Amino acid sequence: MKHYDDIASFSTDIGVDIPEHPLFGITFGHKSDGNIDDIVFTADFYIISFLKCISGNIRYGKKDFDHGRGRMIFFKPHQTVTFKNVKSEDGCFLITIKEDFLAGTSLFKEIKSYSYFDYETNEALYLSPGEEETIWSLVRTMHKETYNNTDDYSKQILLAHLGTLLAYSQRFYKRQFINRIQTTSAYASRFQQLLDAYYNENKLHHSGLPTVSYMADKFNVSPRYLSDLLKQETGKTALELIHIHLIKEAKNLLTEGKMNISEISFSLGFENANYFARLFKKEVGVPPNVFRDNNLN
């Protein structure tokens, strides 16, 4: 595996022009034969790419890039990326951003809040024609700014446009979530069914508490993507929905009064009764023993 600590060497290896700025670059297209040779790498910088991929594979996470119309992919620093015999059409761009370029600005923290940098490549952002034009307009403006004479406003302007591009990407992902929910049935309902099955099949005693990663595997999506889908649909993340289910089960057992709190904690998959008690109080507002005493049949 190759590691890139500078944008210039990365640009050379994938066949694009070396950017003027060592910390921030925008390039268009790929090398003349239209191919990116096999390469597995990590990098010290963010990569935002718009690709119209004809063939080959790009992997980031567990899944391969979903070929089709132009899609945006977001890579964060130090993540393993695989390009395998990638052939792309014209009309692509690549944005590379070193974290040092963002240091001391609000975007240094803000960019980390965008969860799509943790999505897998098969969860790339599909752009409608109108959305595509919005993104391209921002990219062209940033590219033009990188070739202007540098002055006191250059970096501020670049970062402002970059921040806008990231915000638009978040908006367009939300549209994609809504479309996906409408076309593939409600995720929250399927999520609840999987949780019920997890308990009914007694997987708690073998695997412990259900995790977001476990649930995401059942949906064949990444954990962050699943959480964002559920957040869009229900207002709750995957972890919050798991906790809600656990508390519902706990309330039922406490009301029955057949088991003590430690036994209930163990039956729900908690290894630590104190952690169960803290979570219960956080979600319900009172400790489990108080809830039991107030609601015992």
C-alpha positions, 0 to 999 in steps of 0.5 A: 500500500502506498501512502501520499503525504503530498498532493503533487505525487498523488496527482502525478500517479493518477495522471492529473495536473499538479495543482499550483497550490501545495495544500489545495488543488482542483484538477479536471479529467484524467490522463490521456488514455483515460485510465487510472492504473491499479493502486491501493493508497492512503493519503494525508488529505481530503479528496472530493471527486466527481466521476463518470466511471465507465469501468473498473473499481473504486473501493473505499470501505467494503463496497465497490463504486456503483457505476452510472451517471456522474457521482461524487465520492468523499474520502477523508485522510488516512482511509484506505482507497483502492483504484483498480483499472478505472476508466472514466469519461470526460467531465470529472473533477478532483479536489484535494485539501490538506488539513493544514490548509484548513487549520485555524479556520471554522472549516477545520472542524466543520468538515469533520461533521459531514458524515458522508466522508465515512460513507462507502463508495457504493453510497456515492452522491448521485446528482440530478442535472440541476444539482450537478450544475450547482456543484460544477459552478462552485468548482469552476469558481474555485479553480479560477480563484486558484489561478488569480494573483494571490492576495489577502482574500484568496484563501478566504474566498476559496474556503467560503466556496468550499464550505458552500460546496460541502453544505450543498452536498449535505442538502443533496444527500438528504434529497437522496435519502428521501428518494431512497426511503420512498423507493425502498420502503421505510427503513425504520420499520425494517430496523425495528423488525430486525431488532425484534428478530435479534431478541426473539432469536436470543442473539443477546446471549451469544453476541451481546447488545446489537450494534449499529455495525451489525444492523448496517450489515443487514441493510448492506450499507455503512453504519454512518449511512444507515444512521443518516437515513434513519435520522432523515426518516425518524429524527433518531440515529441508529444508536438512539433507536437501539437504545429506545428498543432496549428501554422499551424491553426493560420497562416491560420486564421491570413492570412484570417484576419477575426479575431483579435489575441485575437479571434484567440487565443481563437478559438485555445483553448488558455486561454491566448493570451500572451501565444499564442503570445509567442508560435507563435513567438517561432515557426515562428520567428515573433509575430502573428501581424507581420506575419498577416501584412506581409501576409494579403490577 
